Amino acid sequence: MVYTGEDYSGRDITMTKSADAVIIVCGRMGTLHEFATAVETKKPIGVLERTGGVADEIRSLIKRVYSRESEKIIFESDPKTLVKKMIETIDKNKKHNIAHLKRAKQKK
């Protein structure tokens, strides 16, 4: 848990930036804000489709607004499959980041 002393609009930025990944389920404006923050901070994003709200609009939204990031967003209608894919993505990113840090350290 991270105490921020912020209201929701500040707290969701801290929460999103602190996460390894973000999963979008239904939602309204706050969820849309978390999604936009996740895109801009290049977090892995999973969208659980057919849950209503923002989650069901994201696929069409990214085609119009975030096309450069669309290949990084995982869409799935089965929650177990989505979580499995997100864990695989997080693990892959962590391995990539560790290898990158090792290479950078060797250059010093």
PyMOL commands that set and color helices and strands:
alter all, ss='L'
color gray80, all
select helices_A, chain A and resi 8-18+29-40+53-56+58-64+67-72+79-107
alter helices_A, ss='H'
color red, helices_A
select strands_A, chain A and resi 22-25+45-48+73-76
alter strands_A, ss='S'
color yellow, strands_A
deselect
rebuild
show_as cartoon
